[in-house]
Amino acid sequence: MSGSEVDALLDELRQQGWESYVFGPRDDPSAVGMAYRWQTCADVLVLHAEDEATAYRMPLCPNADLFAPEIVSWHYHAPAEWTIRAVLSLPRP
């Protein structure tokens, strides 16, 4: 896996309208989050490093925290490239 592949996949998420979040200092974040809100749920991606990322689909309940869900309907954890590919391949809810 190369950083350029991950960068290209992240560009695809941005082009699809995913929101970006940075955890920690912008120049040295501890994690980067991305989320896409559907009408009733959200797809969320959390990147810790190129070799560690998590994605999940969660219901959009009142006061739901995108990055601390109480319940998820789908979850995936793997290196960044495969996690991004997995979340991009999810069917529409």
C-alpha positions in Angstrom: 0.0 0.0 0.0 1.2 3.4 -0.8 0.3 6.8 0.7 -0.7 8.0 -2.8 -3.4 5.2 -3.0 -4.8 6.3 0.4 -4.7 9.9 -0.7 -6.6 9.1 -3.9 -9.3 7.3 -1.9 -9.6 10.2 0.6 -10.0 12.6 -2.4 -12.8 10.4 -3.6 -14.5 10.6 -0.2 -14.1 14.4 -0.2 -15.6 14.6 -3.7 -18.6 12.7 -2.5 -19.2 15.2 0.2 -17.8 13.6 3.3 -17.1 15.9 6.2 -13.6 16.0 7.7 -12.6 16.2 11.3 -9.1 16.5 12.9 -8.3 15.1 16.4 -5.4 16.9 17.9 -3.1 19.6 16.4 -3.7 20.1 12.7 0.0 19.6 12.0 0.3 16.4 14.0 -3.2 14.9 14.5 -3.7 11.8 16.6 -6.5 10.8 14.2 -8.5 12.1 11.3 -12.2 11.4 11.0 -14.6 11.6 8.1 -18.3 11.2 8.0 -21.1 11.1 5.5 -24.6 11.8 6.8 -27.6 10.0 5.2 -31.1 10.8 6.2 -31.3 8.2 8.9 -27.7 7.1 9.5 -24.1 8.1 9.0 -21.0 6.4 7.6 -17.9 7.2 9.6 -14.2 6.6 9.0 -11.5 7.1 11.6 -7.9 7.0 10.4 -5.2 6.5 13.0 -2.4 5.6 10.6 -1.9 4.0 7.2 -2.0 0.6 8.9 -4.9 1.2 11.2 -8.4 2.6 10.4 -11.9 1.9 11.5 -15.2 2.5 9.7 -18.8 2.0 10.7 -22.4 2.8 9.9 -24.5 4.2 12.8 -28.0 5.5 13.2 -28.5 9.3 13.4 -30.4 9.5 16.7 -30.9 12.8 18.5 -27.7 13.9 20.2 -25.7 11.1 18.6 -21.9 11.5 18.7 -20.4 10.5 15.4 -17.2 9.4 17.0 -18.6 7.7 20.1 -21.6 5.7 18.8 -23.7 3.6 21.2 -24.8 1.3 18.4 -23.5 0.5 14.9 -25.1 -1.6 12.1 -21.8 -2.3 10.3 -18.1 -2.2 11.3 -14.7 -2.7 9.6 -11.2 -2.4 11.0 -8.1 -2.9 8.8 -5.3 -0.9 7.2 -6.5 2.5 5.9 -6.6 1.5 2.2 -8.9 -1.5 2.8 -11.1 0.3 5.3 -11.7 3.2 2.9 -12.5 0.7 0.1 -14.9 -1.1 2.4 -16.8 2.0 3.4 -16.9 3.2 -0.2 -18.5 -0.1 -1.3 -21.4 0.1 1.2 -24.8 0.1 -0.4 -27.0 3.2 0.1 -29.0 2.7 3.3 
